Amino acid sequence: MITTADDGTRLHFIVEGHGPPIVLVGGKTSSIDGAWWRYIPPLAERFKVIALDNRGAGESDKPDVPYSTELMANDALSVLRAAGETSAHWFGISLGGMILQRLALDHPDAVRSLILAATHCRGNQPAPAAVNDPALADSPLRRYANLYAPQFIRDHADWVAEDAKHFGRMPLHAIVRQDQAGNQHNACDRLGEIRQPVLILHGTEDRTVPLSRGQELQRRLRKARLEVIQGAGHQLHSEQFSTVLPMVVDFVEGVEATRRARLPALG
Protein backbone atom coordinates (compact mmCIF):
# COMPACT_ATOMS: atom_id res chain seq x y z
CA MET A 1 0.00 0.00 0.00
CA ILE A 2 1.09 3.59 -0.65
CA THR A 3 0.13 6.85 1.02
CA THR A 4 1.54 10.32 0.53
CA ALA A 5 3.20 12.51 3.15
CA ASP A 6 2.44 16.22 3.44
CA ASP A 7 5.46 17.07 1.26
CA GLY A 8 4.46 14.60 -1.46
CA THR A 9 6.81 11.78 -0.43
CA ARG A 10 5.28 8.39 -1.21
CA LEU A 11 5.32 6.06 1.81
CA HIS A 12 5.01 2.29 1.56
CA PHE A 13 3.23 0.36 4.30
CA ILE A 14 1.46 -2.94 4.94
CA VAL A 15 -1.50 -3.96 7.10
CA GLU A 16 -2.02 -7.49 8.41
CA GLY A 17 -4.27 -9.04 11.04
CA HIS A 18 -7.13 -7.76 13.15
CA GLY A 19 -7.47 -6.35 16.65
CA PRO A 20 -5.95 -3.41 18.48
CA PRO A 21 -3.58 -1.58 16.10
CA ILE A 22 0.18 -1.68 16.56
CA VAL A 23 2.51 0.23 14.24
CA LEU A 24 6.07 -1.01 13.64
CA VAL A 25 8.74 1.61 12.90
CA GLY A 26 12.22 0.40 12.03
CA GLY A 27 15.63 1.95 12.55
CA LYS A 28 18.19 3.47 10.22
CA THR A 29 18.33 1.69 6.84
CA SER A 30 15.61 -0.76 7.93
CA SER A 31 12.84 -1.85 5.61
CA ILE A 32 9.65 -3.57 6.74
CA ASP A 33 11.06 -6.96 5.79
CA GLY A 34 14.51 -6.29 7.20
CA ALA A 35 13.31 -5.20 10.63
CA TRP A 36 10.08 -7.08 11.15
CA TRP A 37 10.00 -10.32 9.16
CA ARG A 38 10.04 -12.42 12.34
CA TYR A 39 7.45 -10.28 14.14
CA ILE A 40 4.65 -9.63 11.68
CA PRO A 41 3.15 -13.16 11.50
CA PRO A 42 2.82 -13.76 15.28
CA LEU A 43 1.74 -10.18 16.05
CA ALA A 44 -0.91 -10.35 13.32
CA GLU A 45 -2.52 -13.27 15.16
CA ARG A 46 -3.51 -10.85 17.95
CA PHE A 47 -3.33 -7.31 16.57
CA LYS A 48 -3.86 -5.22 13.48
CA VAL A 49 -0.24 -4.81 12.43
CA ILE A 50 0.74 -1.72 10.46
CA ALA A 51 4.37 -1.50 9.32
CA LEU A 52 6.00 1.17 7.20
CA ASP A 53 9.17 1.81 5.28
CA ASN A 54 10.58 5.09 6.59
CA ARG A 55 11.36 7.69 3.96
CA GLY A 56 14.70 6.74 2.47
CA ALA A 57 14.23 2.99 2.92
CA GLY A 58 12.47 0.03 1.37
CA GLU A 59 9.79 0.88 -1.14
CA SER A 60 9.18 4.40 0.15
CA ASP A 61 10.51 7.44 -1.71
CA LYS A 62 14.08 8.54 -0.99
CA PRO A 63 14.13 12.31 -1.44
CA ASP A 64 17.52 13.99 -1.09
CA VAL A 65 16.30 16.73 1.24
CA PRO A 66 16.80 17.25 4.99
CA TYR A 67 15.14 14.59 7.19
CA SER A 68 14.20 15.06 10.84
CA THR A 69 12.50 12.89 13.43
CA GLU A 70 9.68 15.45 13.45
CA LEU A 71 9.20 15.02 9.70
CA MET A 72 9.39 11.23 9.98
CA ALA A 73 6.87 11.25 12.85
CA ASN A 74 4.47 13.08 10.56
CA ASP A 75 5.12 10.37 7.96
CA ALA A 76 4.16 7.72 10.50
CA LEU A 77 0.98 9.62 11.35
CA SER A 78 0.07 9.74 7.65
CA VAL A 79 0.45 5.96 7.47
CA LEU A 80 -1.69 5.47 10.58
CA ARG A 81 -4.50 7.48 9.05
CA ALA A 82 -4.17 5.75 5.68
CA ALA A 83 -4.57 2.44 7.52
CA GLY A 84 -7.91 3.67 8.88
CA GLU A 85 -6.83 4.31 12.48
CA THR A 86 -6.63 7.41 14.65
CA SER A 87 -4.53 5.93 17.48
CA ALA A 88 -2.34 2.88 18.02
CA HIS A 89 0.37 1.22 20.04
CA TRP A 90 3.79 1.96 18.52
CA PHE A 91 6.92 -0.21 18.49
CA GLY A 92 10.13 1.51 17.34
CA ILE A 93 13.73 0.36 17.15
CA SER A 94 16.72 2.73 17.35
CA LEU A 95 15.92 5.62 14.96
CA GLY A 96 12.35 4.33 15.01
CA GLY A 97 12.24 4.91 18.75
CA MET A 98 13.39 8.49 18.28
CA ILE A 99 10.68 9.03 15.68
CA LEU A 100 8.10 7.74 18.16
CA GLN A 101 9.24 10.12 20.89
CA ARG A 102 8.48 13.01 18.53
CA LEU A 103 5.18 11.44 17.57
CA ALA A 104 4.09 11.18 21.19
CA LEU A 105 5.14 14.78 21.86
CA ASP A 106 3.59 16.29 18.75
CA HIS A 107 0.54 14.03 18.32
CA PRO A 108 -0.28 12.52 21.73
CA ASP A 109 -3.83 11.55 20.75
CA ALA A 110 -2.39 9.13 18.18
CA VAL A 111 -0.46 7.19 20.82
CA ARG A 112 -1.93 4.53 23.12
CA SER A 113 1.48 3.27 24.25
CA LEU A 114 5.13 3.21 23.16
CA ILE A 115 7.64 0.38 22.96
CA LEU A 116 11.12 1.88 22.59
CA ALA A 117 13.89 -0.59 21.78
CA ALA A 118 17.63 0.12 21.64
CA THR A 119 17.09 3.86 21.40
CA HIS A 120 17.79 7.16 23.13
CA CYS A 121 16.51 10.72 23.43
CA ARG A 122 19.45 12.65 21.94
CA GLY A 123 21.67 12.23 18.89
CA ASN A 124 25.30 13.11 18.20
CA GLN A 125 26.69 10.19 20.16
CA PRO A 126 30.19 8.91 19.35
CA ALA A 127 30.45 6.12 16.79
CA PRO A 128 31.04 2.73 18.43
CA ALA A 129 34.58 1.42 18.40
CA ALA A 130 35.26 -1.39 15.97
CA VAL A 131 34.82 -4.84 17.46
CA ASN A 132 38.09 -6.74 17.65
CA ASP A 133 37.04 -10.35 18.12
CA PRO A 134 39.61 -12.84 16.79
CA ALA A 135 36.93 -15.53 16.63
CA LEU A 136 35.11 -13.48 13.97
CA ALA A 137 38.18 -12.47 11.98
CA ASP A 138 37.43 -14.87 9.13
CA SER A 139 33.64 -14.77 9.41
CA PRO A 140 31.57 -13.11 6.67
CA LEU A 141 29.27 -12.00 9.51
CA ARG A 142 31.93 -9.86 11.21
CA ARG A 143 30.43 -6.77 9.51
CA TYR A 144 27.45 -7.11 11.85
CA ALA A 145 29.47 -7.13 15.08
CA ASN A 146 28.31 -3.63 16.04
CA LEU A 147 24.67 -4.69 15.62
CA TYR A 148 24.68 -8.12 17.23
CA ALA A 149 26.58 -9.14 20.33
CA PRO A 150 29.74 -10.92 19.08
CA GLN A 151 28.98 -13.91 21.28
CA PHE A 152 25.57 -14.21 19.65
CA ILE A 153 27.15 -14.20 16.19
CA ARG A 154 29.55 -16.94 17.25
CA ASP A 155 26.82 -19.09 18.79
CA HIS A 156 24.01 -18.41 16.29
CA ALA A 157 25.65 -17.74 12.94
CA ASP A 158 22.76 -19.32 11.02
CA TRP A 159 20.27 -17.00 12.74
CA VAL A 160 22.28 -13.88 11.85
CA ALA A 161 22.81 -15.10 8.29
CA GLU A 162 19.05 -15.60 7.91
CA ASP A 163 18.43 -12.05 9.16
CA ALA A 164 21.01 -10.74 6.69
CA LYS A 165 19.05 -12.22 3.77
CA HIS A 166 16.27 -9.74 4.60
CA PHE A 167 18.47 -6.65 4.89
CA GLY A 168 17.91 -4.22 2.03
CA ARG A 169 20.10 -1.65 0.31
CA MET A 170 19.74 2.11 0.31
CA PRO A 171 21.34 4.86 -1.77
CA LEU A 172 24.09 6.70 0.09
CA HIS A 173 22.21 10.00 0.14
CA ALA A 174 19.27 8.33 1.95
CA ILE A 175 21.57 6.84 4.59
CA VAL A 176 23.10 10.28 5.13
CA ARG A 177 19.65 11.87 5.43
CA GLN A 178 18.47 9.29 7.98
CA ASP A 179 21.72 9.81 9.91
CA GLN A 180 20.98 13.50 9.86
CA ALA A 181 17.57 12.94 11.44
CA GLY A 182 19.01 10.79 14.22
CA ASN A 183 21.97 13.05 14.94
CA GLN A 184 19.80 16.14 15.28
CA HIS A 185 17.21 14.47 17.47
CA ASN A 186 16.98 15.82 21.03
CA ALA A 187 13.80 15.22 22.98
CA CYS A 188 15.33 14.59 26.40
CA ASP A 189 14.06 17.71 28.14
CA ARG A 190 10.51 17.15 26.90
CA LEU A 191 10.05 13.45 27.69
CA GLY A 192 8.24 14.29 30.92
CA GLU A 193 5.36 15.53 28.76
CA ILE A 194 4.63 12.00 27.52
CA ARG A 195 1.81 10.54 29.62
CA GLN A 196 1.23 7.23 27.86
CA PRO A 197 2.67 3.93 29.17
CA VAL A 198 6.11 3.12 27.79
CA LEU A 199 8.04 -0.14 27.63
CA ILE A 200 11.79 0.34 27.13
CA LEU A 201 13.84 -2.60 25.87
CA HIS A 202 17.63 -2.45 25.94
CA GLY A 203 20.47 -4.96 25.70
CA THR A 204 23.44 -5.02 28.04
CA GLU A 205 25.85 -5.51 25.11
CA ASP A 206 24.48 -2.74 22.86
CA ARG A 207 27.55 -1.00 21.41
CA THR A 208 25.58 1.35 19.14
CA VAL A 209 23.33 2.83 21.85
CA PRO A 210 24.73 2.03 25.32
CA LEU A 211 22.42 0.80 28.08
CA SER A 212 22.92 4.09 29.91
CA ARG A 213 20.82 5.75 27.22
CA GLY A 214 17.92 3.41 27.90
CA GLN A 215 18.27 4.10 31.62
CA GLU A 216 18.11 7.83 30.87
CA LEU A 217 14.84 7.30 29.01
CA GLN A 218 13.37 5.54 32.03
CA ARG A 219 14.39 8.38 34.36
CA ARG A 220 12.88 11.07 32.15
CA LEU A 221 9.61 9.38 31.20
CA ARG A 222 6.66 9.41 33.61
CA LYS A 223 5.24 5.93 33.00
CA ALA A 224 8.15 3.85 31.75
CA ARG A 225 9.27 0.33 32.54
CA LEU A 226 12.78 -0.71 31.51
CA GLU A 227 13.44 -4.32 30.59
CA VAL A 228 17.18 -5.02 30.39
CA ILE A 229 17.98 -7.94 28.09
CA GLN A 230 21.11 -9.66 29.33
CA GLY A 231 23.75 -10.35 26.70
CA ALA A 232 21.82 -8.70 23.86
CA GLY A 233 23.30 -6.23 21.39
CA HIS A 234 21.66 -3.51 19.33
CA GLN A 235 19.60 -6.10 17.43
CA LEU A 236 18.03 -7.29 20.66
CA HIS A 237 14.62 -7.72 19.05
CA SER A 238 16.12 -10.40 16.80
CA GLU A 239 18.69 -11.92 19.16
CA GLN A 240 16.11 -12.34 21.91
CA PHE A 241 13.03 -12.79 19.73
CA SER A 242 11.48 -15.47 21.95
CA THR A 243 11.88 -13.17 24.98
CA VAL A 244 10.92 -9.84 23.41
CA LEU A 245 7.81 -11.01 21.52
CA PRO A 246 5.85 -12.07 24.64
CA MET A 247 6.97 -8.89 26.43
CA VAL A 248 5.49 -6.82 23.62
CA VAL A 249 2.27 -8.84 23.47
CA ASP A 250 1.75 -8.75 27.24
CA PHE A 251 2.45 -5.03 27.41
CA VAL A 252 0.06 -4.09 24.60
CA GLU A 253 -2.70 -6.37 25.88
CA GLY A 254 -2.28 -4.97 29.38
CA VAL A 255 -2.55 -1.37 28.15
CA GLU A 256 -5.58 -2.29 26.04
CA ALA A 257 -7.30 -3.93 29.01
CA THR A 258 -6.79 -0.80 31.12
CA ARG A 259 -7.97 1.37 28.25
CA ARG A 260 -11.17 -0.66 27.77
CA ALA A 261 -11.91 -0.55 31.49
CA ARG A 262 -11.84 3.24 31.37
CA LEU A 263 -14.20 3.58 28.40
CA PRO A 264 -17.79 4.56 29.26
CA ALA A 265 -20.15 1.60 29.43
CA LEU A 266 -22.53 1.33 26.48
CA GLY A 267 -26.23 1.78 27.18
N, C-alpha and C positions, 0 to 999 in steps of 0.2 A: 504494500500500500504506500501511497505517496501523499503527503500534505505539503503545504507551502508556508514557510515562515514569513514574518512581517516584511522582511527585506527581499522576498522573492526566492530565497534558497529552498530547493526541493529537499524534503526530509523523508527518508525511507523508514517505515516501521512495520511491525507485524502485530497481530492480535490472535491469541489462542486461548481456548478454555472459557470457563464461565465461573462467576462468583465475584467476590470482592476484587476490585482492580488493583493490580500491582504493576508498576512501571519499572523496567530494568534499564539502567543508564551505565554504559561501560566507561572505561578509562581511556587514556590517551592511546590512539591508534586502534582501539578496539572496534570491531564490528559486532553486530548482533550475534553472528555465528561464533566469532572468536571468543567473545566473553561469556556467552550464555548457553552454548549448545548442550551442556550437561543439565542446566537448570530448567529450561523451558518445558520439557515434557512432564517432569514431576510437579512443577508449580501449576501447570495448566490443568492438572487433575483436581485442584482445589480452588484456583483463582482465575480471574480473567487476566491473562498475562499480556502486557503491552511492552514491546521492546523496540528501541529505536537505534538507528545509526546516527551518531552525532555528526554535525556538519564536519566535513573533512574526512569522514571514514565510511567504509562500506559502500552502500548504494546511494547514500545522500550526496548532495552537491558538495563541491570542495572549493568554494570561492577563495581567492587569494586577497583577502581583506582582513583587517584586524578582527580576532575572535576575543570574546571575554566570557567569563562564567555567567554574567548577567544575560548576555545575548544567547548563550546556549541553554540557560534556564527558560528563556522565552521560547526557544525551539521546543523544549520538552513540553511546555504548556500547550503549544500548538498541536503536538502529537496527541496529548491527552484529550483535547477537545475533538480532534479528528476521529479518535477512537470512541467517541460518544460518551465521555465521562467528564465530570466537573471536579472530582477529587479522587485521590488514590493513595495507596501506600507506595513508597518509592525506595528502590534498592540501587545504590550507586557505589561504584568501585573507583578509588583513586580520583582522577579528574572528575568522574561521575559523581563522587561524593561532594566535591566542591561545587559542582553545578547544582546539586540538590540543596546545599546550604543557601545558595542565592534564591532558589525557587521558594524555599520555605520563608525566607525573609521578604521577598517581593510579592509572593502570591500565596499567603498562608492558607487561604480557603481551599486551595488545590491539594493540600497535604494532610493526609490522615495520620501518617507516621513516616519516619525516615529510618533506613538501614544504611549506615555509612561504613564502608569497608576499606581498610588500608588507605585512609585519607587524612586530610588535615585542613586547618582553617586559614593557612597563609602560604603563599608561594615563595619563590626565591630561595629555596633550600639548596645546600650544596649537593652536587652530583655525588652519588655513592662511589666509594672507591672500588676499583676493579677487584673481583674475587680471585684470589690466588689459591686454587685448590688443586694440588698435583693430581688428585684422583680424577679430575675432569679435564686434564690437559689435552688428552687425545679424544675427548668426547665431542661429537657434533652438537651436543646439547649445552656445551659450556657457554654459549652466547646468552643463555637464559638464566645464568647464575645470579643476576641481580633481580630477577623476578621470582624465581623459586629458591627455596632454601637449598644450598648445595647438597646437603644430606638427602633431601627428598629426591633430587635429580639422581643421585647415586643409587638410591634404593628403589626408585620407581621410574626408571628411564622410559619404559613403555608408555606410562601415563603421560609424561611430559611430551613425548614424541607424538602421541595422539592429539594432545592439545595443539601442538605446533601445526598439525595438518589443517587446523581451522583458522589459524592466524592469517589475516589478510595483509595486503600491501597498500601503502598510501603514497601519494606524491610528496616530495620533500617539502613543498611549500605548505601543505596541509599539516604535516607534522610540526613545522615551525609555528604555524598559527595556533594549533592546539597547545603547544608549549607556552606560547604567549599568554593564552587564557589562564593556564595553571599558574604561571609565574607571577601574574599580576593579581591573582586572587588574594583577598584579605578580608575575611568576614569575622575574624576572631572577636573583635570588640562588640559585635552585634549578636553573637550567638545566644545571649541571654534573652533575646526577643522571641526566640523560637519556643513555642509552648507545646508542640506536639511531642508524643513519645518518640524516643530515638534509641535504636540499638546500634552500638558501635562494635565493630569486629576488627581486631588487629592481631597480627602475628608477632611473636617474640623475635623472629629472625628476619623481619622486614628491613631490608637494607635501603630501599627506595624511600620509604616514609617510616622513620623510626617509631617504635612503640610510644615514645614520649609524646608524639604528636596526637596519637589517639587518646592518651591520658589527658592532654590539654583540652581536647574536645569534650571529654566527660566533665572536666571541671567547669567549663564555660557554659554548657548546656543545662537547662533547668531539669529536664526529664530524661536523662540519658543513662543507659546501662552499658557498661563496657564489658565485652567478652574477649578475654585474651586467649589466643589460640597458640598453645605451646608448640614451638618448633616450626611454625609456619612462616613463610616468606611473604612477599608482596602479593603473590597469587594465592593467598590463603583460601579464597573461595573454591579454587580447584584442588589445591593440595589437601584440604580438609573438607571436601565436598560432603562426605557422609556425616560430618559434624555440623557444618554450617547450614545445610539444607533444613534439617529439623529445627534449628534455632530460628531461622527465618520464618518457617511455617508457624511455629508456636507463637512467635512474637506477633505476626500479623493477625492470626486468629484470636489472640488475646486482646489486641487493640480493637478488633472488630466486635468482639463480645461486649467490651466495655462501651463501645460506641452505640451498639444496638440497645443496650440497657438504658442509655440516656435519652433515646428517641422517645417522643411522646407516644403513648399507647393509642392505637387506632380505635375509633368508635367512642 
